[in-house]
Amino acid sequence: MTQLVLLFVATFVAAVLASAPPGLLNVNAAKVSVERGKKNGILFSSGIAVMVMFQAYLAVRIAKFLSRNPEVISWLMKSAILIFAVLAVFFFFKAKKKQEDQIVVHQGTSKSSFTKGLFLAALNLLQIPFYSGLNTFFHAKEIMNFEILDEVLFILGAGLGTFLVMYTYVFYFNKMEMKSNRFSKNSNYILSILMLVLLGITLIRLFNG
């Protein structure tokens, strides 16, 4: 029982630490909260958490395969480079267009917010090797065994830890209300810069790995 508690807590903390720095997902969670309201921000965060749990499930299933086939990780990193580059350009031009338009706050639809969260989280391909590495580390330290309960707790820890961070971003920026108009106008520039940073980090990891 102690091992199971340790596994859940360690995975939860790892997910919080991995999600806490400003990035594509949490900045977008704040943006959705500002533009569409707290409810849609929470639904967006829920979509992210669900996708992260699915990615954690995949990570558990393919951890051994990735360790025996490092070229797969290389392929994922190369795919991430292309995605980050495209998103950097996309958010930059979206920000330029938004400066010319008046910011309109609308509620949007619950379904679109949840789906957007799923989609953006799916673009973060680095989650799978991250949780695969974490899973492999826990297994080496005998914190995790390849049993159903262990896998369920690992997946739940990843999802709940991520959701807590997303919810914190949603709540914080929603409290600012329309003082966040400035944030809403500049958020796409922030996202574009973050994509370039992630692109640089991915390139460094790819060529130094």
C-alpha positions as CSV (number, residue, x, y, z in Angstrom):
1,M,0.0,0.0,0.0
2,T,2.9,2.4,0.8
3,Q,4.4,1.8,-2.6
4,L,1.0,2.6,-4.3
5,V,0.6,5.9,-2.3
6,L,4.2,6.8,-3.1
7,L,3.6,6.1,-6.8
8,F,0.5,8.3,-7.0
9,V,2.1,11.2,-5.1
10,A,5.3,11.1,-7.0
11,T,3.5,11.0,-10.4
12,F,1.1,13.8,-9.3
13,V,4.1,16.0,-8.2
14,A,6.0,15.3,-11.4
15,A,2.9,16.2,-13.5
16,V,2.5,19.5,-11.5
17,L,6.2,20.4,-11.9
18,A,6.1,19.6,-15.6
19,S,2.9,21.6,-16.2
20,A,3.6,24.6,-13.9
21,P,6.0,26.7,-16.1
22,P,4.1,28.9,-18.6
23,G,3.6,26.9,-21.8
24,L,1.3,26.2,-24.7
25,L,-1.4,24.5,-22.6
26,N,-1.6,26.6,-19.4
27,V,-1.3,29.9,-21.2
28,N,-4.1,28.8,-23.5
29,A,-6.1,27.7,-20.5
30,A,-5.8,31.2,-19.1
31,K,-6.6,32.7,-22.5
32,V,-9.8,30.6,-22.8
33,S,-10.9,31.7,-19.3
34,V,-10.3,35.4,-20.1
35,E,-12.1,35.2,-23.5
36,R,-14.9,32.7,-22.8
37,G,-15.3,32.6,-19.0
38,K,-14.2,30.4,-16.2
39,K,-16.6,27.5,-17.1
40,N,-15.1,27.1,-20.5
41,G,-11.6,27.4,-19.0
42,I,-12.3,24.5,-16.7
43,L,-13.7,22.4,-19.6
44,F,-10.6,23.3,-21.7
45,S,-8.5,22.1,-18.7
46,S,-10.5,18.9,-18.4
47,G,-9.9,18.2,-22.1
48,I,-6.1,18.6,-21.5
49,A,-6.2,16.3,-18.4
50,V,-8.1,13.6,-20.3
51,M,-5.6,13.7,-23.2
52,V,-2.7,13.7,-20.7
53,M,-4.1,10.5,-19.1
54,F,-4.4,8.9,-22.5
55,Q,-0.8,9.9,-23.3
56,A,0.3,8.5,-19.9
57,Y,-1.5,5.3,-20.7
58,L,0.4,5.1,-24.0
59,A,3.6,5.9,-22.2
60,V,3.1,3.0,-19.8
61,R,2.3,0.6,-22.7
62,I,5.3,1.5,-24.8
63,A,8.0,2.3,-22.2
64,K,9.9,-0.8,-22.9
65,F,9.6,-0.4,-26.6
66,L,10.9,3.1,-26.5
67,S,13.9,2.0,-24.4
68,R,14.8,-0.6,-27.0
69,N,14.2,1.6,-30.0
70,P,15.7,5.1,-29.4
71,E,15.0,6.0,-33.1
72,V,11.3,6.3,-32.2
73,I,12.1,9.0,-29.7
74,S,14.1,10.8,-32.4
75,W,11.2,10.6,-34.7
76,L,8.9,12.1,-32.1
77,M,11.3,15.0,-31.4
78,K,11.6,15.7,-35.1
79,S,7.8,15.8,-35.4
80,A,7.7,18.2,-32.4
81,I,10.1,20.5,-34.1
82,L,7.8,20.9,-37.1
83,I,4.7,21.4,-34.9
84,F,6.4,24.0,-32.7
85,A,7.6,25.9,-35.8
86,V,4.2,26.0,-37.4
87,L,2.5,27.0,-34.2
88,A,5.0,29.8,-33.6
89,V,4.2,31.3,-37.0
90,F,0.4,30.7,-36.5
91,F,0.2,32.5,-33.1
92,F,2.4,35.4,-34.4
93,F,0.1,36.2,-37.3
94,K,-2.9,35.6,-35.2
95,A,-1.6,38.2,-32.7
96,K,-1.0,40.7,-35.5
97,K,-4.5,40.3,-36.8
98,K,-5.9,40.5,-33.2
99,Q,-4.3,43.9,-32.7
100,E,-6.4,45.3,-35.5
101,D,-9.7,43.9,-34.1
102,Q,-11.6,44.7,-31.0
103,I,-11.4,42.1,-28.3
104,V,-14.8,40.5,-27.8
105,V,-15.5,38.3,-24.8
106,H,-18.0,35.6,-25.5
107,Q,-19.0,32.4,-23.7
108,G,-18.4,30.0,-26.6
109,T,-19.6,26.4,-26.4
110,S,-18.7,23.8,-23.8
111,K,-18.1,21.2,-26.4
112,S,-15.6,23.4,-28.4
113,S,-13.6,24.3,-25.3
114,F,-13.3,20.6,-24.2
115,T,-12.4,19.5,-27.7
116,K,-9.8,22.3,-28.1
117,G,-8.2,21.2,-24.9
118,L,-8.0,17.6,-26.2
119,F,-6.5,18.8,-29.5
120,L,-3.8,21.1,-28.1
121,A,-2.7,18.5,-25.5
122,A,-2.5,16.0,-28.3
123,L,0.0,18.3,-30.1
124,N,2.4,18.1,-27.2
125,L,4.2,15.0,-28.3
126,L,6.9,15.4,-25.7
127,Q,4.4,14.2,-23.0
128,I,4.7,10.5,-24.2
129,P,8.5,10.2,-23.9
130,F,8.4,12.3,-20.7
131,Y,6.0,9.9,-19.0
132,S,7.7,6.9,-20.5
133,G,11.0,8.0,-19.0
134,L,9.2,8.7,-15.7
135,N,7.6,5.3,-15.8
136,T,10.9,3.6,-16.5
137,F,12.6,5.5,-13.6
138,F,9.8,4.5,-11.2
139,H,10.1,0.9,-12.3
140,A,13.9,0.9,-11.9
141,K,13.4,2.2,-8.3
142,E,10.7,-0.5,-7.7
143,I,8.1,2.2,-7.1
144,M,6.0,0.9,-10.0
145,N,5.3,-2.6,-11.1
146,F,3.6,-3.4,-14.3
147,E,0.2,-4.3,-12.7
148,I,-3.2,-2.8,-13.4
149,L,-3.5,-0.9,-10.1
150,D,-0.1,0.6,-10.5
151,E,-0.9,1.7,-14.1
152,V,-4.2,3.2,-13.0
153,L,-2.6,5.3,-10.2
154,F,0.2,6.4,-12.5
155,I,-2.3,7.6,-15.2
156,L,-4.6,9.3,-12.6
157,G,-1.6,11.0,-11.0
158,A,-0.6,12.4,-14.3
159,G,-4.1,13.6,-15.2
160,L,-5.0,15.1,-11.8
161,G,-1.6,16.9,-11.4
162,T,-2.0,18.5,-14.9
163,F,-5.6,19.5,-14.2
164,L,-4.6,21.2,-10.9
165,V,-2.1,23.4,-12.7
166,M,-4.5,24.2,-15.6
167,Y,-7.3,25.1,-13.1
168,T,-4.9,27.4,-11.2
169,Y,-4.1,29.3,-14.4
170,V,-7.8,29.5,-15.2
171,F,-8.8,30.7,-11.7
172,Y,-6.0,33.3,-11.5
173,F,-6.6,35.0,-14.8
174,N,-10.4,34.8,-14.4
175,K,-10.1,36.7,-11.2
176,M,-8.5,39.5,-13.1
177,E,-11.7,39.8,-15.2
178,M,-11.4,42.4,-18.0
179,K,-8.2,43.8,-16.6
180,S,-7.0,40.8,-18.5
181,N,-7.9,42.5,-21.8
182,R,-4.2,43.4,-22.2
183,F,-3.3,39.7,-21.5
184,S,-5.9,38.6,-24.1
185,K,-4.4,41.0,-26.7
186,N,-0.8,39.9,-26.1
187,S,-1.4,36.2,-25.3
188,N,-0.8,35.1,-28.9
189,Y,2.6,36.9,-29.0
190,I,3.4,35.1,-25.7
191,L,2.4,31.8,-27.2
192,S,4.4,32.5,-30.4
193,I,7.6,33.2,-28.2
194,L,6.9,30.1,-26.2
195,M,6.7,28.0,-29.3
196,L,10.1,29.3,-30.4
197,V,11.6,28.5,-27.0
198,L,10.2,25.0,-27.1
199,L,11.5,24.7,-30.6
200,G,15.0,25.6,-29.4
201,I,14.8,23.3,-26.4
202,T,13.7,20.4,-28.7
203,L,16.5,21.1,-31.2
204,I,19.1,21.1,-28.4
205,R,17.7,17.8,-26.9
206,L,17.6,16.2,-30.4
207,F,21.2,17.0,-31.4
208,N,22.7,16.6,-28.0
209,G,20.9,13.4,-27.2
